[in-house]
Every structure is written in C-alpha cells, then in structure tokens.
Amino acid sequence: MDTMTLWHLTGWQFAALAFAALLVGFSKTAVSGANTVSLAIFAAVLPARASTGILLPVLIAGDVLAVLTYRRHAHWPTLWRLFPAVAVGVVVGTLFLVWADDAIVRTSIGVILLFMAGVTVWRRRRGTANAAADAAADSDAAGRPDGSASRAGRVKARSYGVLGGFTTMVANAGGPVMSMYLLSAGFRKLGFLGTSAFFFLIVNVSKLPFSAGLGLIDGRSLLLDAVLVVFVVPGALLGKWAVTRINQRLFERLVIAATIVGGLQLLLA
C-alpha cells in the first residue's frame, strides 16, 4: 500500500492527524458530518487513496463511542429502510476504487467535499418553511420518523442511501449526506445522534473487508490507527459535553468553511 508509516510522519503531520482524530470523536457525539474536515486533513497528509483506509478504523472507534452514548435513541425502521440502498452505493464505490488511481481519488474527494458543502449551504437557505414541509412528509404527529413512509419518502431514502454508500466508501464522506436525510426526515437531536451512530457503525464495519481487499488496510496502517484512536476518546467526551451547549449555527458555518477550504486544497494541490 502506498502510504506512510508512523515513523515517516513529521511532527506537524502527526499533529494534524491527531487533531483530525480528535475531531472525529467530537463529530460523532456532537455534530454528525463535521468529520469532513478530518477526511480532508487525512487526504492532505497521506496519499489520498490510502487515507480512506487509514481513516476507517478511526471512524469506527468514534462510532463505538457514539453508540455507547446514544444507543437508546436509535430509530431502527429508518435504518432498515436505508441499508439496501447503502449496500448498492458501497458496491459501486468499491468498483470505483478498483478503477481509480490516487490522483482521481484525491480529485473525487475534493469534488465530494465541495458538493456536500454546496448542498448544505443550499439547504440552509431554503428556509424553515420548506424544511418543515420536508419533515412532515416523513414524520408522524409526534415528530418521530414514520416507519411506513410515503412513496416519495421511500424514493428519497433510496436516493440518499445510494449516494451515502458511494461517498462513504470512496471518501468516508457519507456524514453530510446522511445528516441532510435525517434532518429532512424530522429527527430531533437525540434521535438524530442515536440513529446516525448505529448507521455509521454498521456501515463502516461492513466496509472493512472491502477496504482490506483493496489493500487500503494493512499492518502498517493499523499501527498508525492504534495511536490515533487515543485522540478520538477526548474528542468524543468533548462532544458529549458540548452537544447541549454549542452554538450550532456558528459551528455549522465553521464546518462548511473548513470543508470548502479542504476541498479546494485537494483539487488544487
């Protein structure tokens, strides 16, 4: 695998990866999707194609911590509705990685980041009225997602599921896609975090054999992961503390800005 070992990293490179790992933990227990900044850092420090395999175990560690924190709040009917479409997206993403070289993967990650940032900005500008209308299509009177979704709801779930599966396989960038889907489906904060935690734990674990088969995970990458996972834990604890205190609007703006900068850096490097 074309990657650096722990011993080949400079101090600044390791510090950047450690910060990215801490941000993974924070995003998993506070703001799902914020780890797009982490994948931009990983792809900038490491070979872009290999970075997806090295980041995956770090994400799984964050997923485990998120599940332990919000396990009682998952909505399983929504998860079962998404998984078949996500599986299709993962397979398509795997085929893409078989064909694509490092330069193409790097460019693809940059494009995906910019696309996700653009869609997020567009959605924010739609206004609360449209957001409420979207939520009503998939929620019951109590504000919980409805297990018996309308035809439009099923189409939306399949569309988001395929895109989420593809982006998570190619670039570990399924967070923004699923965040937009769960928000539009009317999830409240704890339901959002609980459902998202189980979703990404199951999906990311299912990606392990695909990534190993592509040569993106090996002994050297796992050694680096073992060191970086240490930084996920304080990030998760910080996220758990901040989730009820954070200024969500300001943080989302910072995440969008960092995502755009990361995407441009990957495209122009």
Disulfide bonds with the S-S distance in Angstrom:
none
